[in-house]
């Protein structure tokens, strides 16, 4: 009897499994070796496929990195969608807290992925930019705050959302390059959110934001005191 030919559904399922295996191994290699350590040849060996298979299922290295960044955004959006109904400000704060939870789950990988995102971004047009999807999250928050009467609407939501994203992205870069701890990332990103919203806030909401900014300042001062008190004291006396 002639060998049975795999059905279209079976072939599609097999291709999807190979694709997922490729992405899984890409995450692992980036986490272990960094962005520059990832090559399609090493990836093909790790995933048990050929380099042409990677090109057929995903594309070149830049396209692979775009896929991984889209995946990162999907994970963040899923985390936010799973949260209960919240106020616009709570949603803005959740963007930061859920980012931290995501980064903490695999710090080496997300550091490398964020650095890779900057590399890929330089080769893309503004319309293609990886940031376009990311900007939608804070922009939607600003629209919701306008609808709730917390923002005046003098500054367009798109402008506010862009500003929040730019400062958030800067904090991500600083963390990825080990210039910030996650605690400092949180403080820097939240401060950006509060200052940006305060620029268009009605009086009552402005007071809330000023209170949150003051709280961040107190936390920073307390952190400095704690750090100073825990520094080792060196014995400088001679024997």
N, C-alpha and C positions, 0 to 999 in steps of 0.2 A: 504494500500500500504506500502511496506517496506520503512524504512527511507533511504533517499538518502545518498550515501557514498561520502564524499568530494573527489574531484578530486585531482590528484597528485599536480597540480599547486596550488590549494587552500591550501592544507596541507603545501606546501613549503612556500607559502606567509604567512601563519599563524606562522610557525616556525621562519621566518625571522622577523616578527613583534615582537614576543616574545624575540628574540635575541637582537633586537635593544632596546627594553624596558629594558632588563637586563643591557646592556651596558650604557644606559642613567642613570639608577638608580645607577649603580656603579660609574659613574663620579660624580653624585650628592653626594653620600655618602662619597666618598673619599674627595671631596671638603669640606664637612661639618665636617667630623670626622677624616680625615687623613687616611693614609694607614693602620695603626694598628687598626683603628676603623671599618674597613670593614670586615664583616664576611658573609659567604654565607647564613647563616640563616637570618640575617637582610636584605641582598640583596634580598633573595627570597620573604620575606614579602613585601618589598618596591615595587618589580616588579610584585607582584601578581602571582608568580609561586612557584613551589616546588624546594627544593634543588636538587633532582634528575634531574629536568628539566634543571637547570643551568649546571650540569655535562654533560647532553646529548647534549645541544646546544653549550656549550663553553668549559667546563672542570673544573678543580680545580681552586683555587685562583691564583696560579702562571700563569696558562694558561689565566685566565681572565686579569691579569695585562699585559701579553704579547700582548693580543688583544688590550688593551687600548693604549699601547705604539706604536703598529703598526698603530693604528688609528691616533695618534699624528703625526707620521712621514708622513702619507698620507695627513693629513691636511697641513703640512709644504710643502710637495712636490707640492700639488695643488696650494698653494699660489705662489710658485716660478714659476710654469708652467704658471700661469695666467699673469705673468709680460711680458712686451715686450722684444724683443731681446736685450741682454745686452752684454757688454764686460766681459771677465772672472773675472776681478776684481770687476765689478759691481755685478756680480752674487754672488761672495764671500761675498760682503757686504750685499747683499739682504738676504742671509742665516741668518745673524744676525738680520737685521731689521724685517724680517718676523717672526723670532722666538719671538722677543719682542712683536710684534702685537698679536701673538698667545697666549703667556703667559699672556698678559694684558687682554685678553678676559675673562679669568677665573683664576685669580692668585692662589686662594686656591687650585683648582683642579690640576693645572699644577705643583705647588710645591709638592703636595702629589704624583702625578704621577711620577715625576722625582726621588723622594726618593724611590718610589716603584720599579722603573726601576733598581736602584742599587741593591736592595734586590734580584730581580729576576735574575739579571746578574750573581751574585755569584754562582747560581745553574746551570748555562748554560756552555756548552763547547764553545771554541773560535769560532767554525764554526756556532754554534747556536746564538752567541752573538747578542743582540739587536743592538749593535753598528755597526755590519757589514753593515747593510742597511744605517746607518747614514754616515759611512765613504765614501760611494760611492759619496755623494754630493760634498764634498771638493776635492775628488780625480778627479772627472770629471772636476771640475773647473781648477785643476792643469794641466790636460791633454789639456784642451782648451787653457790655457796660454802658454803651450809648443808649441802647433800647431800655435798659433798666434805670436810666436817668442819672447814672453815676458820672458819666462823661458828658461834657457840653456839646460835643460834636463839632466844635470849631476846627479842630485838627482832624483830618480824615482818618478813619480807622486803619486804612492801608498804610499811612505814614507812621502811625503809632506802632502798628504791628511790625513794620520793617525795622524800626528802631529797636524794639524789644528783641527781635531776632538777631540783629547785628551784634548787640552787646552779649546776648546769650551765646552766639557763635564764638565771640572772642573769648568768653569764659571757657568754652569747650576746648578751644585751641590751647589756652593756658594750662588747663588740666591735662590734656593729651601730651603736652610737652613737659609735664611735671613741674610747671611753675606754680601750680595751685594744688592744694589738697581738695578733696571733695567738700569739706566743710567751707573752705574759702570759695570754692566754685559756687556753692549754694548762696553764700552771702553776696558775692559779686553779681550773680544772675538775678537774685531777688531785688537787690538795690536797683538794678537796671529796670526791672518791671515797675517798681514803685515810683521811681523818678519819672519814667516815661508817662505813666498814667496820671501822675500828679500834674503834668503840664496841661491837661485838659479836664481835670476833675472839678466837679461842683464842690461847694464849700464843705459840706458834710463828708463827702468821700475823700476830699483833700486832707481833712483832719485825720481820717483813718490811716491814710497812706503816710502822713508825717509821723504818726505814732509808730508805725511799723519800721520806718527808716530809723527812728530813734532807738527802737529795740535792737535792730541790727548793729547800730553803733555801740550800744552797751555790750552786746555779745562779743563784739570785736575787742573792746577794751578788756573785758573779763578774760578773753582768750589770751591776750598779751600778758596779763598779770599771771595767769596760770602757767604759761610757757616760761616766764621769767623765774617763777618760783620753783619750777621743776628742772631747771638747768643744773648740771653737775657743778659742784664747787671743787676747784682744783687746789690742792695743797701746794702753795708756792714757797713754803718754808724750806730752808736747806737742812740737810741731815747733819 
